Structures are given as structure tokens and as C-alpha cells.
Amino acid sequence: MLASVPFDKELKENGEQVLKGAATLAKDKGVNCRTLLITGSVAENIVMAAAPCPVLIMKDTTCII
């Protein structure tokens, strides 16, 4: 389990960068998203795996286009 910790941290950091990029793109396109909920796991959203790893998922609850 300890061997997966650096990998999990890298996934989380990569996820944060993706969210920042998505937020910037949304602003550039005139989308105003006031609420972003960040939760979930890689296993649920990318590939079914034995052990889920923490990752960020953007759930937009108040977007105005």
C-alpha cells in the first residue's frame, strides 16, 4: 500500500491541474460556474480497479451559459 502513495499523490496533482485548465476554459467560453464539488476515485471514473485512488472530479452545480 505504501508504494502506491506517491502514485496517488501524482494522480491527485494531475487531476487538480486538469480542473484548473477546465475552469479557465469555461471562463474563456463565457461559462460562469460558481459551485464545483470535488470528490471521487479513479476506479469509478477511469478504469475499474481493485483499489480506488483519490482523484478530482468536477461536478458543476450552477453553470450559466
Biopython code that builds the backbone (N, CA, C, O; Angstrom):
import numpy as np
from Bio.PDB.StructureBuilder import StructureBuilder

atoms = [
    (1, "MET", "N", (0.820, -1.199, 0.000)),
    (1, "MET", "CA", (0.000, 0.000, 0.000)),
    (1, "MET", "C", (0.864, 1.263, 0.000)),
    (1, "MET", "O", (0.530, 2.234, -0.678)),
    (2, "LEU", "N", (1.947, 1.261, 0.736)),
    (2, "LEU", "CA", (2.799, 2.440, 0.793)),
    (2, "LEU", "C", (3.396, 2.789, -0.560)),
    (2, "LEU", "O", (3.618, 3.962, -0.859)),
    (3, "ALA", "N", (3.661, 1.770, -1.384)),
    (3, "ALA", "CA", (4.248, 2.023, -2.695)),
    (3, "ALA", "C", (3.301, 2.819, -3.588)),
    (3, "ALA", "O", (3.750, 3.512, -4.501)),
    (4, "SER", "N", (2.004, 2.728, -3.335)),
    (4, "SER", "CA", (1.043, 3.438, -4.182)),
    (4, "SER", "C", (0.857, 4.899, -3.775)),
    (4, "SER", "O", (0.253, 5.669, -4.521)),
    (5, "VAL", "N", (1.361, 5.291, -2.613)),
    (5, "VAL", "CA", (1.138, 6.656, -2.130)),
    (5, "VAL", "C", (1.697, 7.716, -3.083)),
    (5, "VAL", "O", (0.970, 8.656, -3.403)),
    (6, "PRO", "N", (2.958, 7.620, -3.559)),
    (6, "PRO", "CA", (3.448, 8.639, -4.498)),
    (6, "PRO", "C", (2.614, 8.679, -5.781)),
    (6, "PRO", "O", (2.361, 9.754, -6.324)),
    (7, "PHE", "N", (2.191, 7.519, -6.260)),
    (7, "PHE", "CA", (1.375, 7.442, -7.466)),
    (7, "PHE", "C", (0.036, 8.133, -7.237)),
    (7, "PHE", "O", (-0.425, 8.891, -8.091)),
    (8, "ASP", "N", (-0.594, 7.877, -6.089)),
    (8, "ASP", "CA", (-1.870, 8.513, -5.749)),
    (8, "ASP", "C", (-1.713, 10.034, -5.682)),
    (8, "ASP", "O", (-2.576, 10.775, -6.154)),
    (9, "LYS", "N", (-0.608, 10.491, -5.093)),
    (9, "LYS", "CA", (-0.361, 11.934, -4.978)),
    (9, "LYS", "C", (-0.203, 12.552, -6.365)),
    (9, "LYS", "O", (-0.714, 13.640, -6.632)),
    (10, "GLU", "N", (0.510, 11.847, -7.243)),
    (10, "GLU", "CA", (0.705, 12.348, -8.607)),
    (10, "GLU", "C", (-0.632, 12.426, -9.348)),
    (10, "GLU", "O", (-0.890, 13.395, -10.063)),
    (11, "LEU", "N", (-1.475, 11.417, -9.181)),
    (11, "LEU", "CA", (-2.794, 11.436, -9.815)),
    (11, "LEU", "C", (-3.620, 12.611, -9.319)),
    (11, "LEU", "O", (-4.288, 13.283, -10.105)),
    (12, "LYS", "N", (-3.573, 12.860, -8.015)),
    (12, "LYS", "CA", (-4.340, 13.969, -7.437)),
    (12, "LYS", "C", (-3.844, 15.303, -7.985)),
    (12, "LYS", "O", (-4.643, 16.169, -8.339)),
    (13, "GLU", "N", (-2.517, 15.467, -8.054)),
    (13, "GLU", "CA", (-1.955, 16.710, -8.578)),
    (13, "GLU", "C", (-2.324, 16.897, -10.046)),
    (13, "GLU", "O", (-2.653, 18.004, -10.471)),
    (14, "ASN", "N", (-2.269, 15.809, -10.822)),
    (14, "ASN", "CA", (-2.654, 15.888, -12.228)),
    (14, "ASN", "C", (-4.126, 16.253, -12.355)),
    (14, "ASN", "O", (-4.500, 17.044, -13.221)),
    (15, "GLY", "N", (-4.957, 15.680, -11.496)),
    (15, "GLY", "CA", (-6.384, 15.985, -11.500)),
    (15, "GLY", "C", (-6.641, 17.446, -11.195)),
    (15, "GLY", "O", (-7.510, 18.067, -11.808)),
    (16, "GLU", "N", (-5.890, 18.003, -10.249)),
    (16, "GLU", "CA", (-6.041, 19.417, -9.903)),
    (16, "GLU", "C", (-5.685, 20.303, -11.091)),
    (16, "GLU", "O", (-6.350, 21.308, -11.344)),
    (17, "GLN", "N", (-4.630, 19.928, -11.821)),
    (17, "GLN", "CA", (-4.233, 20.704, -12.999)),
    (17, "GLN", "C", (-5.310, 20.643, -14.077)),
    (17, "GLN", "O", (-5.593, 21.648, -14.730)),
    (18, "VAL", "N", (-5.908, 19.477, -14.266)),
    (18, "VAL", "CA", (-6.984, 19.327, -15.249)),
    (18, "VAL", "C", (-8.164, 20.214, -14.876)),
    (18, "VAL", "O", (-8.747, 20.878, -15.734)),
    (19, "LEU", "N", (-8.516, 20.224, -13.580)),
    (19, "LEU", "CA", (-9.630, 21.068, -13.130)),
    (19, "LEU", "C", (-9.339, 22.548, -13.348)),
    (19, "LEU", "O", (-10.214, 23.300, -13.777)),
    (20, "LYS", "N", (-8.113, 22.965, -13.055)),
    (20, "LYS", "CA", (-7.758, 24.370, -13.266)),
    (20, "LYS", "C", (-7.873, 24.731, -14.740)),
    (20, "LYS", "O", (-8.380, 25.797, -15.092)),
    (21, "GLY", "N", (-7.397, 23.832, -15.598)),
    (21, "GLY", "CA", (-7.494, 24.069, -17.040)),
    (21, "GLY", "C", (-8.936, 24.125, -17.507)),
    (21, "GLY", "O", (-9.292, 24.963, -18.335)),
    (22, "ALA", "N", (-9.771, 23.234, -16.979)),
    (22, "ALA", "CA", (-11.189, 23.212, -17.345)),
    (22, "ALA", "C", (-11.882, 24.487, -16.887)),
    (22, "ALA", "O", (-12.704, 25.044, -17.615)),
    (23, "ALA", "N", (-11.558, 24.949, -15.688)),
    (23, "ALA", "CA", (-12.163, 26.178, -15.172)),
    (23, "ALA", "C", (-11.762, 27.378, -16.020)),
    (23, "ALA", "O", (-12.588, 28.243, -16.311)),
    (24, "THR", "N", (-10.496, 27.429, -16.414)),
    (24, "THR", "CA", (-10.021, 28.524, -17.258)),
    (24, "THR", "C", (-10.719, 28.500, -18.606)),
    (24, "THR", "O", (-11.153, 29.540, -19.104)),
    (25, "LEU", "N", (-10.829, 27.324, -19.197)),
    (25, "LEU", "CA", (-11.503, 27.180, -20.485)),
    (25, "LEU", "C", (-12.968, 27.601, -20.379)),
    (25, "LEU", "O", (-13.492, 28.282, -21.260)),
    (26, "ALA", "N", (-13.623, 27.189, -19.296)),
    (26, "ALA", "CA", (-15.029, 27.549, -19.093)),
    (26, "ALA", "C", (-15.184, 29.068, -19.010)),
    (26, "ALA", "O", (-16.101, 29.633, -19.606)),
    (27, "LYS", "N", (-14.285, 29.731, -18.269)),
    (27, "LYS", "CA", (-14.350, 31.194, -18.157)),
    (27, "LYS", "C", (-14.137, 31.844, -19.516)),
    (27, "LYS", "O", (-14.824, 32.803, -19.868)),
    (28, "ASP", "N", (-13.165, 31.311, -20.289)),
    (28, "ASP", "CA", (-12.869, 31.862, -21.609)),
    (28, "ASP", "C", (-14.062, 31.729, -22.551)),
    (28, "ASP", "O", (-14.231, 32.542, -23.459)),
    (29, "LYS", "N", (-14.883, 30.712, -22.338)),
    (29, "LYS", "CA", (-16.056, 30.472, -23.189)),
    (29, "LYS", "C", (-17.306, 31.146, -22.646)),
    (29, "LYS", "O", (-18.389, 30.984, -23.209)),
    (30, "GLY", "N", (-17.173, 31.901, -21.559)),
    (30, "GLY", "CA", (-18.294, 32.629, -21.003)),
    (30, "GLY", "C", (-19.172, 31.812, -20.073)),
    (30, "GLY", "O", (-20.323, 32.177, -19.833)),
    (31, "VAL", "N", (-18.651, 30.721, -19.548)),
    (31, "VAL", "CA", (-19.414, 29.901, -18.612)),
    (31, "VAL", "C", (-19.072, 30.347, -17.199)),
    (31, "VAL", "O", (-17.897, 30.434, -16.843)),
    (32, "ASN", "N", (-20.082, 30.627, -16.399)),
    (32, "ASN", "CA", (-19.863, 31.060, -15.019)),
    (32, "ASN", "C", (-20.268, 29.924, -14.085)),
    (32, "ASN", "O", (-21.456, 29.721, -13.836)),
    (33, "CYS", "N", (-19.305, 29.193, -13.574)),
    (33, "CYS", "CA", (-19.579, 28.064, -12.682)),
    (33, "CYS", "C", (-19.206, 28.484, -11.267)),
    (33, "CYS", "O", (-18.030, 28.681, -10.961)),
    (34, "ARG", "N", (-20.203, 28.621, -10.410)),
    (34, "ARG", "CA", (-19.936, 29.115, -9.060)),
    (34, "ARG", "C", (-19.679, 28.001, -8.065)),
    (34, "ARG", "O", (-19.051, 28.230, -7.032)),
    (35, "THR", "N", (-20.156, 26.796, -8.359)),
    (35, "THR", "CA", (-20.001, 25.708, -7.394)),
    (35, "THR", "C", (-19.358, 24.513, -8.065)),
    (35, "THR", "O", (-19.908, 23.963, -9.019)),
    (36, "LEU", "N", (-18.206, 24.110, -7.579)),
    (36, "LEU", "CA", (-17.540, 22.910, -8.064)),
    (36, "LEU", "C", (-17.367, 21.968, -6.889)),
    (36, "LEU", "O", (-16.757, 22.329, -5.883)),
    (37, "LEU", "N", (-17.899, 20.764, -7.013)),
    (37, "LEU", "CA", (-17.726, 19.763, -5.969)),
    (37, "LEU", "C", (-16.631, 18.814, -6.413)),
    (37, "LEU", "O", (-16.681, 18.275, -7.519)),
    (38, "ILE", "N", (-15.650, 18.610, -5.565)),
    (38, "ILE", "CA", (-14.504, 17.781, -5.915)),
    (38, "ILE", "C", (-14.508, 16.537, -5.040)),
    (38, "ILE", "O", (-14.334, 16.615, -3.824)),
    (39, "THR", "N", (-14.710, 15.380, -5.679)),
    (39, "THR", "CA", (-14.768, 14.126, -4.934)),
    (39, "THR", "C", (-14.648, 12.960, -5.904)),
    (39, "THR", "O", (-14.726, 13.163, -7.116)),
    (40, "GLY", "N", (-14.460, 11.744, -5.401)),
    (40, "GLY", "CA", (-14.496, 10.563, -6.253)),
    (40, "GLY", "C", (-13.225, 9.748, -6.248)),
    (40, "GLY", "O", (-12.348, 9.947, -5.408)),
    (41, "SER", "N", (-13.129, 8.828, -7.192)),
    (41, "SER", "CA", (-11.960, 7.959, -7.278)),
    (41, "SER", "C", (-11.671, 7.582, -8.718)),
    (41, "SER", "O", (-12.571, 7.563, -9.558)),
    (42, "VAL", "N", (-10.422, 7.283, -8.996)),
    (42, "VAL", "CA", (-10.003, 6.866, -10.331)),
    (42, "VAL", "C", (-10.760, 5.619, -10.756)),
    (42, "VAL", "O", (-11.196, 5.509, -11.902)),
    (43, "ALA", "N", (-10.913, 4.692, -9.841)),
    (43, "ALA", "CA", (-11.561, 3.423, -10.172)),
    (43, "ALA", "C", (-12.980, 3.634, -10.676)),
    (43, "ALA", "O", (-13.421, 2.929, -11.585)),
    (44, "GLU", "N", (-13.698, 4.585, -10.108)),
    (44, "GLU", "CA", (-15.071, 4.842, -10.518)),
    (44, "GLU", "C", (-15.143, 5.526, -11.873)),
    (44, "GLU", "O", (-16.123, 5.345, -12.595)),
    (45, "ASN", "N", (-14.149, 6.294, -12.231)),
    (45, "ASN", "CA", (-14.270, 7.187, -13.374)),
    (45, "ASN", "C", (-13.341, 6.920, -14.546)),
    (45, "ASN", "O", (-13.619, 7.376, -15.655)),
    (46, "ILE", "N", (-12.272, 6.213, -14.343)),
    (46, "ILE", "CA", (-11.336, 5.958, -15.431)),
    (46, "ILE", "C", (-11.268, 4.474, -15.768)),
    (46, "ILE", "O", (-11.451, 4.090, -16.923)),
    (47, "VAL", "N", (-11.012, 3.655, -14.788)),
    (47, "VAL", "CA", (-10.896, 2.218, -15.036)),
    (47, "VAL", "C", (-11.328, 1.486, -13.774)),
    (47, "VAL", "O", (-11.068, 1.954, -12.666)),
    (48, "MET", "N", (-11.985, 0.343, -13.934)),
    (48, "MET", "CA", (-12.367, -0.442, -12.766)),
    (48, "MET", "C", (-11.113, -1.139, -12.249)),
    (48, "MET", "O", (-10.499, -1.939, -12.956)),
    (49, "ALA", "N", (-10.744, -0.833, -11.023)),
    (49, "ALA", "CA", (-9.529, -1.389, -10.435)),
    (49, "ALA", "C", (-9.846, -1.949, -9.061)),
    (49, "ALA", "O", (-10.894, -1.660, -8.484)),
    (50, "ALA", "N", (-8.942, -2.742, -8.555)),
    (50, "ALA", "CA", (-9.157, -3.361, -7.246)),
    (50, "ALA", "C", (-9.162, -2.321, -6.130)),
    (50, "ALA", "O", (-9.988, -2.386, -5.220)),
    (51, "ALA", "N", (-8.247, -1.369, -6.201)),
    (51, "ALA", "CA", (-8.156, -0.352, -5.149)),
    (51, "ALA", "C", (-8.352, 1.033, -5.751)),
    (51, "ALA", "O", (-7.564, 1.443, -6.604)),
    (52, "PRO", "N", (-9.381, 1.762, -5.332)),
    (52, "PRO", "CA", (-9.580, 3.109, -5.868)),
    (52, "PRO", "C", (-8.511, 4.082, -5.375)),
    (52, "PRO", "O", (-8.068, 4.003, -4.229)),
    (53, "CYS", "N", (-8.111, 4.983, -6.234)),
    (53, "CYS", "CA", (-7.143, 6.015, -5.885)),
    (53, "CYS", "C", (-7.867, 7.358, -5.894)),
    (53, "CYS", "O", (-8.721, 7.581, -6.752)),
    (54, "PRO", "N", (-7.552, 8.249, -4.970)),
    (54, "PRO", "CA", (-8.237, 9.545, -4.953)),
    (54, "PRO", "C", (-7.936, 10.369, -6.199)),
    (54, "PRO", "O", (-6.793, 10.417, -6.652)),
    (55, "VAL", "N", (-8.924, 10.995, -6.734)),
    (55, "VAL", "CA", (-8.745, 11.895, -7.875)),
    (55, "VAL", "C", (-9.861, 12.937, -7.834)),
    (55, "VAL", "O", (-10.858, 12.767, -7.131)),
    (56, "LEU", "N", (-9.686, 13.985, -8.575)),
    (56, "LEU", "CA", (-10.670, 15.066, -8.565)),
    (56, "LEU", "C", (-11.658, 14.897, -9.710)),
    (56, "LEU", "O", (-11.272, 14.581, -10.836)),
    (57, "ILE", "N", (-12.913, 15.108, -9.419)),
    (57, "ILE", "CA", (-13.957, 15.077, -10.437)),
    (57, "ILE", "C", (-14.713, 16.386, -10.325)),
    (57, "ILE", "O", (-15.123, 16.782, -9.234)),
    (58, "MET", "N", (-14.894, 17.045, -11.428)),
    (58, "MET", "CA", (-15.610, 18.309, -11.390)),
    (58, "MET", "C", (-17.095, 18.043, -11.580)),
    (58, "MET", "O", (-17.500, 17.479, -12.597)),
    (59, "LYS", "N", (-17.896, 18.435, -10.626)),
    (59, "LYS", "CA", (-19.349, 18.347, -10.737)),
    (59, "LYS", "C", (-19.879, 19.772, -10.685)),
    (59, "LYS", "O", (-19.788, 20.450, -9.662)),
    (60, "ASP", "N", (-20.429, 20.206, -11.796)),
    (60, "ASP", "CA", (-20.882, 21.581, -11.922)),
    (60, "ASP", "C", (-22.333, 21.668, -11.478)),
    (60, "ASP", "O", (-23.201, 21.026, -12.068)),
    (61, "THR", "N", (-22.600, 22.445, -10.458)),
    (61, "THR", "CA", (-23.959, 22.525, -9.935)),
    (61, "THR", "C", (-24.673, 23.821, -10.300)),
    (61, "THR", "O", (-25.901, 23.885, -10.241)),
    (62, "THR", "N", (-23.920, 24.856, -10.678)),
    (62, "THR", "CA", (-24.582, 26.119, -11.014)),
    (62, "THR", "C", (-23.901, 26.788, -12.199)),
    (62, "THR", "O", (-23.281, 27.839, -12.035)),
    (63, "CYS", "N", (-24.000, 26.212, -13.367)),
    (63, "CYS", "CA", (-23.399, 26.809, -14.563)),
    (63, "CYS", "C", (-24.418, 27.659, -15.299)),
    (63, "CYS", "O", (-25.569, 27.263, -15.478)),
    (64, "ILE", "N", (-23.982, 28.815, -15.715)),
    (64, "ILE", "CA", (-24.813, 29.685, -16.543)),
    (64, "ILE", "C", (-24.067, 29.876, -17.857)),
    (64, "ILE", "O", (-22.964, 30.423, -17.876)),
    (65, "ILE", "N", (-24.666, 29.427, -18.951)),
    (65, "ILE", "CA", (-24.006, 29.529, -20.266)),
    (65, "ILE", "C", (-24.631, 30.683, -21.035)),
    (65, "ILE", "O", (-24.234, 30.957, -22.168)),
]
sb = StructureBuilder()
sb.init_structure("model")
sb.init_model(0)
sb.init_chain("A")
sb.init_seg("    ")
for serial, (resi, resn, name, xyz) in enumerate(atoms, 1):
    if name == "N":
        sb.init_residue(resn, " ", resi, " ")
    sb.init_atom(name, np.array(xyz, "f"), 0.0, 1.0, " ", f" {name:<3s}", serial, name[0])
structure = sb.get_structure()
